[in-house]
Amino acid sequence: MDNIEKLLKEIKEDPSVWNPGKKREPIYFSGKFLDTVGDIFEKHGFGTTKVYLINQSGRDRVQGEGLLKVLEKFQRCPEIINNRSIGRFVIKTLDTLKKMEV
């Protein structure tokens, strides 16, 4: 199992990604939101993406909380640090990752 496979497994099995906070319903990520965040991450990196997610409101804020957990995991993965397009791809496919066998 390579590092990206380990990362995907860790994301899939982390309840704080899919249900951040207490007494909340599980998150369902919208495709448009994931596309936007993935593009920001690839073009501008960790800091700008965190600022974008922190400044969200409503439903996007809940999705943002889950994605902040994903970014924390990204920061421990050298492949993503060195090639942000991998991170963009992972972000854009989070909605399907939840359903996949990893």
NUDRENMAR-210307 format. One record per residue (C-alpha): x, y, z; residue in one letter; chain. Coordinates in nm, 2 decimals, m for minus. Example, Ala and Ser with C-alpha at 12.3 -4.5 7.8 and 13.67 -1.06 7.14 Angstrom:
2
{xx:1.23 | yy:m0.45 | zz:0.78 | kese:A | drentor:A} .
{xx:1.37 | yy:m0.11 | zz:0.71 | kese:S | drentor:A} .
END
This chain:
102
{xx:0.00 | yy:0.00 | zz:0.00 | kese:M | drentor:A} .
{xx:0.15 | yy:0.33 | zz:m0.10 | kese:D | drentor:A} .
{xx:0.12 | yy:0.66 | zz:0.09 | kese:N | drentor:A} .
{xx:m0.18 | yy:0.79 | zz:m0.11 | kese:I | drentor:A} .
{xx:m0.37 | yy:0.46 | zz:m0.05 | kese:E | drentor:A} .
{xx:m0.29 | yy:0.50 | zz:0.32 | kese:K | drentor:A} .
{xx:m0.41 | yy:0.86 | zz:0.32 | kese:L | drentor:A} .
{xx:m0.74 | yy:0.77 | zz:0.14 | kese:L | drentor:A} .
{xx:m0.80 | yy:0.49 | zz:0.40 | kese:K | drentor:A} .
{xx:m0.73 | yy:0.73 | zz:0.68 | kese:E | drentor:A} .
{xx:m0.96 | yy:1.00 | zz:0.54 | kese:I | drentor:A} .
{xx:m1.24 | yy:0.74 | zz:0.48 | kese:K | drentor:A} .
{xx:m1.22 | yy:0.60 | zz:0.83 | kese:E | drentor:A} .
{xx:m1.20 | yy:0.93 | zz:1.01 | kese:D | drentor:A} .
{xx:m1.54 | yy:1.03 | zz:1.16 | kese:P | drentor:A} .
{xx:m1.42 | yy:1.39 | zz:1.21 | kese:S | drentor:A} .
{xx:m1.41 | yy:1.43 | zz:0.83 | kese:V | drentor:A} .
{xx:m1.76 | yy:1.31 | zz:0.77 | kese:W | drentor:A} .
{xx:m1.93 | yy:1.43 | zz:1.09 | kese:N | drentor:A} .
{xx:m1.74 | yy:1.72 | zz:1.25 | kese:P | drentor:A} .
{xx:m1.87 | yy:1.86 | zz:1.57 | kese:G | drentor:A} .
{xx:m2.12 | yy:1.71 | zz:1.81 | kese:K | drentor:A} .
{xx:m2.48 | yy:1.61 | zz:1.73 | kese:K | drentor:A} .
{xx:m2.46 | yy:1.69 | zz:1.36 | kese:R | drentor:A} .
{xx:m2.58 | yy:1.50 | zz:1.07 | kese:E | drentor:A} .
{xx:m2.31 | yy:1.34 | zz:0.85 | kese:P | drentor:A} .
{xx:m2.17 | yy:1.57 | zz:0.58 | kese:I | drentor:A} .
{xx:m2.27 | yy:1.53 | zz:0.22 | kese:Y | drentor:A} .
{xx:m2.02 | yy:1.73 | zz:0.02 | kese:F | drentor:A} .
{xx:m2.15 | yy:1.91 | zz:m0.29 | kese:S | drentor:A} .
{xx:m1.96 | yy:1.86 | zz:m0.61 | kese:G | drentor:A} .
{xx:m1.94 | yy:2.23 | zz:m0.68 | kese:K | drentor:A} .
{xx:m1.80 | yy:2.31 | zz:m0.34 | kese:F | drentor:A} .
{xx:m1.54 | yy:2.03 | zz:m0.38 | kese:L | drentor:A} .
{xx:m1.44 | yy:2.15 | zz:m0.72 | kese:D | drentor:A} .
{xx:m1.39 | yy:2.50 | zz:m0.59 | kese:T | drentor:A} .
{xx:m1.19 | yy:2.40 | zz:m0.29 | kese:V | drentor:A} .
{xx:m0.98 | yy:2.16 | zz:m0.50 | kese:G | drentor:A} .
{xx:m0.89 | yy:2.43 | zz:m0.75 | kese:D | drentor:A} .
{xx:m0.80 | yy:2.67 | zz:m0.48 | kese:I | drentor:A} .
{xx:m0.58 | yy:2.41 | zz:m0.31 | kese:F | drentor:A} .
{xx:m0.39 | yy:2.33 | zz:m0.63 | kese:E | drentor:A} .
{xx:m0.34 | yy:2.69 | zz:m0.74 | kese:K | drentor:A} .
{xx:m0.27 | yy:2.86 | zz:m0.40 | kese:H | drentor:A} .
{xx:m0.18 | yy:2.59 | zz:m0.15 | kese:G | drentor:A} .
{xx:m0.26 | yy:2.52 | zz:0.21 | kese:F | drentor:A} .
{xx:m0.28 | yy:2.86 | zz:0.36 | kese:G | drentor:A} .
{xx:m0.52 | yy:3.02 | zz:0.11 | kese:T | drentor:A} .
{xx:m0.74 | yy:2.71 | zz:0.12 | kese:T | drentor:A} .
{xx:m0.76 | yy:2.72 | zz:0.50 | kese:K | drentor:A} .
{xx:m0.86 | yy:3.08 | zz:0.49 | kese:V | drentor:A} .
{xx:m1.13 | yy:3.01 | zz:0.23 | kese:Y | drentor:A} .
{xx:m1.27 | yy:2.72 | zz:0.43 | kese:L | drentor:A} .
{xx:m1.27 | yy:2.92 | zz:0.76 | kese:I | drentor:A} .
{xx:m1.46 | yy:3.20 | zz:0.60 | kese:N | drentor:A} .
{xx:m1.75 | yy:2.99 | zz:0.47 | kese:Q | drentor:A} .
{xx:m2.10 | yy:3.01 | zz:0.62 | kese:S | drentor:A} .
{xx:m2.42 | yy:2.80 | zz:0.62 | kese:G | drentor:A} .
{xx:m2.39 | yy:2.45 | zz:0.47 | kese:R | drentor:A} .
{xx:m2.05 | yy:2.54 | zz:0.32 | kese:D | drentor:A} .
{xx:m1.92 | yy:2.60 | zz:0.67 | kese:R | drentor:A} .
{xx:m2.01 | yy:2.25 | zz:0.77 | kese:V | drentor:A} .
{xx:m1.84 | yy:2.11 | zz:0.46 | kese:Q | drentor:A} .
{xx:m1.55 | yy:2.33 | zz:0.53 | kese:G | drentor:A} .
{xx:m1.50 | yy:2.19 | zz:0.88 | kese:E | drentor:A} .
{xx:m1.46 | yy:1.84 | zz:0.73 | kese:G | drentor:A} .
{xx:m1.22 | yy:1.96 | zz:0.46 | kese:L | drentor:A} .
{xx:m1.01 | yy:2.13 | zz:0.72 | kese:L | drentor:A} .
{xx:m0.96 | yy:1.78 | zz:0.87 | kese:K | drentor:A} .
{xx:m0.86 | yy:1.66 | zz:0.53 | kese:V | drentor:A} .
{xx:m0.60 | yy:1.94 | zz:0.49 | kese:L | drentor:A} .
{xx:m0.45 | yy:1.84 | zz:0.82 | kese:E | drentor:A} .
{xx:m0.39 | yy:1.49 | zz:0.68 | kese:K | drentor:A} .
{xx:m0.25 | yy:1.63 | zz:0.36 | kese:F | drentor:A} .
{xx:0.02 | yy:1.82 | zz:0.55 | kese:Q | drentor:A} .
{xx:0.16 | yy:1.48 | zz:0.67 | kese:R | drentor:A} .
{xx:0.18 | yy:1.34 | zz:0.31 | kese:C | drentor:A} .
{xx:0.50 | yy:1.44 | zz:0.12 | kese:P | drentor:A} .
{xx:0.34 | yy:1.34 | zz:m0.22 | kese:E | drentor:A} .
{xx:0.07 | yy:1.60 | zz:m0.18 | kese:I | drentor:A} .
{xx:0.30 | yy:1.86 | zz:m0.04 | kese:I | drentor:A} .
{xx:0.52 | yy:1.82 | zz:m0.35 | kese:N | drentor:A} .
{xx:0.23 | yy:1.78 | zz:m0.60 | kese:N | drentor:A} .
{xx:m0.08 | yy:1.97 | zz:m0.50 | kese:R | drentor:A} .
{xx:m0.27 | yy:1.83 | zz:m0.81 | kese:S | drentor:A} .
{xx:m0.29 | yy:1.50 | zz:m0.62 | kese:I | drentor:A} .
{xx:m0.46 | yy:1.68 | zz:m0.33 | kese:G | drentor:A} .
{xx:m0.70 | yy:1.85 | zz:m0.58 | kese:R | drentor:A} .
{xx:m0.80 | yy:1.52 | zz:m0.72 | kese:F | drentor:A} .
{xx:m0.85 | yy:1.37 | zz:m0.37 | kese:V | drentor:A} .
{xx:m1.06 | yy:1.67 | zz:m0.27 | kese:I | drentor:A} .
{xx:m1.27 | yy:1.66 | zz:m0.58 | kese:K | drentor:A} .
{xx:m1.35 | yy:1.29 | zz:m0.53 | kese:T | drentor:A} .
{xx:m1.44 | yy:1.30 | zz:m0.16 | kese:L | drentor:A} .
{xx:m1.80 | yy:1.24 | zz:m0.22 | kese:D | drentor:A} .
{xx:m1.72 | yy:0.91 | zz:m0.40 | kese:T | drentor:A} .
{xx:m1.44 | yy:0.81 | zz:m0.16 | kese:L | drentor:A} .
{xx:m1.70 | yy:0.77 | zz:0.12 | kese:K | drentor:A} .
{xx:m1.87 | yy:0.49 | zz:m0.08 | kese:K | drentor:A} .
{xx:m1.56 | yy:0.32 | zz:m0.21 | kese:M | drentor:A} .
{xx:m1.37 | yy:0.02 | zz:m0.07 | kese:E | drentor:A} .
{xx:m1.02 | yy:0.14 | zz:0.01 | kese:V | drentor:A} .
END
